[in-house]
């Protein structure tokens, strides 16, 4: 298949084939790891294939960026050494001191820290707003100053859902860009650019990589001029991944579709179990009909994902105890790997927002449901919560 034919194919085909054609010399079907820092030039200023120095471009990285652009249905993709490196590069590409950003009021703790401690010191201010409330986001926009409306959907860790299409209209009406952190949904379950978003953000460490063995981030955009600005800042700032990191991430992307189906299957089993457990006071999952964002999620997501949050009777001490009692669910930060993880957001991933308006409930437990045998996951949670 040509790249043009691949671009019209289904998701799984694009995830496997987009961005790279078998090597014309060897026939290698997987992009090689180009472990090189520099390239022989064909004369002064004569670049061979557009490569001169691996901070600027590397063939292994190019293949991954092309594949990510394809699965997100964007114009161009960019990968970084981490998700936060990508976020910072985006801000530097689109904002200047004195500008303003609207953030989710339950944003990922690392994103909040970036804006509160780094971007604010540079002169970029922020206002939190509930992503599920279009009017609240509109009210948080400062005319003439707001350059980015930042959306996570579902959010981390409260799994709130924002209406991408509606919020894109609100942002564009104010002359701002809509940025969607698509990490929780993954490109398999949701393509924000097709709904009007301008930029998609990923921590590719999570579902895209999928095996908890590599850290990375990505931006995908649909506008050529914005792509050129990001490309300039990506090269100038230089927070790019090495070729082996790109190789691992690209390998994970190829199986994203089949993994996400299993993550979703298992998460639905876990939700059914938790919903009926006497030690659980609330289950938070967009797939539940009573979830406030269920209708929107049903419209813009293929399925509801592998992330589940729940609150326990007994407060923070019981929540901590549940996190420490599991054995199949590993106590650890991050998410989206093949293995199931459990964490206490208030003490772990979201400790940076303690004492702020973004503070999460202290009785909240977050699960990243992996692809193990579902019955084993349920038995593990039953032991941790206490036998009925």
C-alpha positions in Angstrom: 0.0 0.0 0.0 1.1 3.5 -0.7 1.0 6.1 2.1 -1.9 7.8 0.3 -3.8 4.5 0.3 -2.9 3.9 4.0 -4.3 7.4 4.9 -7.7 6.2 3.8 -7.6 2.8 5.6 -9.0 1.8 8.9 -7.5 2.8 12.3 -5.6 -0.5 12.9 -4.1 -0.5 9.4 -2.9 3.1 9.8 -1.5 2.4 13.2 0.7 -0.4 11.7 1.6 1.0 8.3 1.4 4.8 8.4 4.6 6.9 8.4 6.9 4.2 7.0 7.3 2.0 4.0 9.6 -1.1 4.0 13.2 -0.1 3.6 14.0 -0.1 -0.2 17.5 -1.5 0.5 16.8 -4.3 2.9 13.0 -4.7 2.9 12.9 -4.2 6.7 9.2 -3.9 7.6 9.9 -2.1 10.9 11.6 1.3 11.0 15.3 0.7 12.1 16.7 2.4 15.2 18.9 5.1 13.6 21.3 5.5 16.5 23.2 8.4 15.0 23.6 12.0 16.0 24.7 13.4 12.6 24.5 12.6 8.9 26.8 12.9 5.9 25.8 15.8 3.7 25.9 15.8 -0.1 27.9 19.0 -0.3 27.8 22.1 1.9 24.1 22.6 2.8 23.1 19.6 0.8 21.0 17.5 3.1 20.4 13.8 2.3 16.7 13.1 2.8 16.3 16.3 4.9 18.5 15.0 7.8 21.5 16.9 9.2 21.4 16.5 13.0 19.2 14.2 15.2 17.9 17.0 17.4 16.3 18.4 14.3 15.1 15.1 12.8 15.8 11.4 12.9 14.3 8.8 10.6 13.0 6.6 13.5 11.4 9.7 15.0 10.0 10.8 11.6 8.2 7.4 11.2 6.6 7.7 14.7 5.5 11.3 14.1 3.9 10.3 10.8 2.0 7.4 12.3 0.7 9.5 15.2 -0.5 12.2 12.7 -2.3 9.6 10.8 -4.1 7.9 13.7 -5.2 11.3 15.0 -6.2 12.5 11.5 -3.9 15.5 11.8 -1.7 17.5 9.5 1.5 16.8 11.4 2.8 15.1 14.5 5.7 15.9 16.8 7.1 13.7 19.6 9.0 14.8 22.7 11.0 13.4 25.6 7.9 13.5 27.8 4.3 14.7 27.7 5.2 17.8 29.8 8.0 18.6 27.4 5.5 18.6 24.6 3.1 20.8 26.6 5.8 23.3 27.4 6.9 23.5 23.8 3.3 24.1 22.8 2.9 27.0 25.2 6.2 28.6 24.0 5.0 28.2 20.4 1.6 29.9 21.0 1.8 32.2 24.0 3.8 35.2 25.2 4.2 36.9 28.6 0.9 38.5 29.4 -1.2 35.9 27.7 -3.8 33.7 29.5 -4.8 30.0 29.4 -8.0 28.3 30.6 -7.2 25.0 32.4 -9.4 22.2 33.6 -10.4 22.5 37.3 -9.2 18.9 37.8 -6.2 18.9 35.5 -3.5 16.4 35.7 -1.2 17.5 38.6 1.9 17.7 36.3 0.1 20.0 33.9 -1.1 22.2 36.7 2.4 22.4 38.2 3.8 23.4 34.7 1.4 26.3 34.4 1.4 27.3 38.1 5.2 27.1 38.7 6.8 27.5 35.3 4.6 29.2 32.8 3.2 31.7 35.3 6.8 32.7 36.2 7.2 33.4 32.5 4.2 35.6 32.5 1.5 33.3 31.2 -1.5 33.2 33.6 -4.2 30.6 34.0 -7.8 30.2 35.2 -9.3 26.9 36.1 -12.8 26.0 34.8 -15.0 22.9 34.8 -14.5 21.2 31.4 -18.0 19.7 31.7 -19.6 23.2 31.9 -19.4 25.1 28.6 -20.6 28.3 30.2 -18.0 28.1 32.9 -15.3 27.8 30.3 -16.7 30.7 28.3 -16.8 32.8 31.5 -13.1 31.9 32.3 -11.9 33.2 28.9 -10.3 36.7 29.1 -11.0 38.5 25.7 -7.9 39.4 23.9 -5.6 37.6 26.4 -6.7 33.9 26.3 -4.7 32.1 23.7 -5.4 28.5 24.7 -8.4 26.7 26.1 -7.0 23.5 27.6 -9.2 20.4 27.8 -8.7 16.9 29.2 -11.5 14.5 28.4 -11.9 12.3 30.3 -10.0 14.3 33.0 -7.4 12.9 35.4 -8.5 11.5 37.9 -12.2 12.5 38.2 -13.0 11.4 34.6 -15.1 14.4 33.8 -16.0 14.7 30.2 -15.9 17.9 28.0 -17.8 18.4 24.8 -15.0 18.9 22.3 -17.1 20.3 19.5 -18.9 22.8 21.8 -15.7 23.9 23.5 -13.9 24.3 20.1 -16.7 26.7 19.1 -16.3 28.7 22.4 -12.5 28.9 22.0 -12.6 29.9 18.4 -15.2 32.6 19.0 -12.7 34.1 21.4 -9.8 33.8 19.0 -8.2 31.0 21.1 -7.0 27.5 20.2 -8.6 24.4 21.7 -6.0 22.0 23.1 -7.2 18.5 24.0 -5.1 16.1 26.1 -6.2 12.8 24.6 -4.1 10.6 26.8 -6.9 8.9 28.7 -9.0 8.1 25.6 -6.1 7.4 23.2 -6.4 8.0 19.5 -8.3 4.7 19.1 -11.2 5.8 21.2 -11.4 9.5 20.3 -10.0 11.9 17.6 -10.4 15.5 18.8 -9.1 17.1 15.7 -12.1 15.7 13.7 -14.4 17.5 16.3 -12.8 20.9 15.9 -9.8 20.8 18.3 -6.6 22.5 17.1 -4.0 20.5 19.0 -4.0 17.1 20.5 -1.6 16.4 23.4 -0.5 12.9 24.5 1.7 11.4 27.1 2.8 8.6 24.9 4.2 7.0 28.0 0.6 5.8 28.6 -1.7 4.0 26.2 0.2 4.8 23.0 3.4 3.1 24.3 1.4 0.8 26.4 4.1 -1.3 28.1 5.4 1.0 30.8 8.9 0.8 29.3 9.3 4.3 27.7 8.6 7.9 28.6 7.4 10.3 25.8 5.0 12.9 24.6 3.4 14.1 21.4 1.5 16.9 19.8 -0.6 16.6 16.7 -2.0 19.6 14.9 -4.2 20.2 11.9 -3.0 23.6 10.8 0.1 24.0 8.7 1.2 27.4 10.0 0.9 26.2 13.6 2.8 23.1 12.7 5.7 25.2 11.4 5.8 27.2 14.7 5.9 24.0 16.7 8.6 22.5 14.5 10.7 25.6 15.1 10.3 25.4 18.8 10.7 21.6 19.0 14.1 22.0 17.3 15.1 25.2 19.3 14.1 23.8 22.7 15.4 20.4 21.9 13.3 18.2 24.3 13.2 15.4 21.8 13.2 11.6 22.4 16.1 9.4 21.3 15.6 6.8 18.5 15.2 3.8 20.8 12.4 5.6 22.7 10.7 6.4 19.4 11.1 2.7 18.3 9.5 1.5 21.5 6.6 4.0 21.3 6.0 3.2 17.6 6.0 -0.6 18.5 3.3 0.1 21.1 1.2 2.2 18.8 0.9 -0.8 16.4 -1.1 -2.8 18.9 -3.1 0.1 20.4 -6.4 -1.0 18.9 -6.4 -4.5 20.2 -5.1 -3.4 23.6 -7.7 -0.7 24.1 -10.5 -3.2 23.3 -9.2 -5.4 26.1 -8.6 -2.5 28.5 -12.3 -1.4 27.9 -13.6 -5.0 28.4 -11.8 -5.4 31.7 -12.7 -1.9 32.9 -16.4 -2.6 32.3 -16.1 -5.8 34.4 -14.4 -3.8 37.2 -17.0 -1.1 37.1 -19.8 -3.7 37.4 -18.1 -5.3 40.4 -17.3 -2.0 42.2 -20.8 -0.6 41.6 -22.3 -3.4 43.8 -19.6 -3.4 46.5 -20.7 -2.2 50.0 -17.3 -0.7 50.7 -17.5 1.6 47.7 -19.5 4.9 47.9 -19.2 6.0 44.3 -17.9 4.7 41.1 -16.7 7.2 38.5 -16.7 6.0 34.9 -18.0 7.7 31.7 -19.6 4.4 30.6 -22.1 4.5 33.5 -25.5 6.0 32.5 -25.6 8.1 35.7 -22.2 9.7 34.9 -22.9 13.4 34.1 -20.8 13.2 30.9 -22.2 9.9 29.7 -24.2 11.3 26.8 -21.3 13.4 25.5 -18.8 10.6 25.9 -21.2 8.3 24.0 -21.2 10.8 21.2 -17.5 11.5 20.9 -15.8 8.3 22.1 -15.8 4.8 20.5 -15.8 3.2 24.0 -15.3 4.5 27.5 -11.7 3.6 28.3 -9.6 1.7 30.8 -9.5 4.3 33.6 -11.8 3.9 36.6 -12.0 6.0 39.8 -13.9 5.2 42.9 -14.5 6.5 46.4 -14.5 4.3 49.5 -16.3 4.3 52.8 -14.0 5.1 55.7 -12.2 8.1 54.2 -8.5 8.6 53.4 -7.2 5.9 55.7 -9.4 3.2 54.0 -8.4 4.5 50.6 -4.8 4.2 51.4 -5.3 0.7 52.8 -7.1 -0.4 49.7 -4.1 0.8 47.6 -1.7 -1.1 49.7 -3.6 -4.4 49.9 -3.7 -5.3 46.2 -1.3 -7.7 44.5 -2.4 -8.0 40.9 -3.0 -4.3 40.8 0.4 -2.8 41.3 0.7 0.3 43.5 2.3 2.9 41.2 1.9 6.1 39.3 1.3 6.4 35.6 -1.3 4.5 33.6 -2.1 2.9 30.3 0.3 -0.1 30.4 -0.7 -3.7 29.9 -0.4 -4.2 33.7 -3.1 -2.9 36.1 -2.1 -0.1 38.5 -3.7 1.4 41.6 -3.0 4.7 43.2 -4.1 7.3 45.6 -4.2 10.5 43.6 -4.3 12.9 46.6 -1.0 11.5 47.9 0.6 10.5 44.6 -0.1 11.9 41.1 -2.0 14.9 42.3 0.0 15.9 45.4 1.0 19.1 43.6 -2.6 20.4 43.7 -3.1 19.8 47.4 -4.5 22.9 49.0 -5.6 24.5 45.7 -9.0 24.6 44.0 -7.9 21.6 42.0 -7.5 19.4 45.1 -9.0 15.9 44.7 -11.1 14.0 47.3 -8.9 12.2 49.8 -11.1 9.1 49.7 -10.5 8.7 45.9 -8.7 5.7 44.4 -7.7 5.6 40.7 -7.3 2.4 38.7 -5.6 1.9 35.4 -7.2 -1.4 34.4 -4.8 -3.6 32.4 -5.3 -6.5 30.1 -4.9 -9.4 32.6 -7.5 -12.0 33.1 -10.5 -10.1 34.4 -11.5 -12.6 37.1 -8.1 -12.2 38.7 -8.5 -8.4 38.8 -11.9 -8.7 40.5 -10.7 -11.2 43.1 -7.8 -8.9 43.9 -10.1 -5.9 44.4 -12.4 -8.0 46.5 -9.6 -8.9 48.8 -8.4 -5.3 49.0 -11.8 -3.9 49.8 -12.7 -6.7 52.3 -14.8 -9.9 51.7 -18.5 -9.4 51.5 
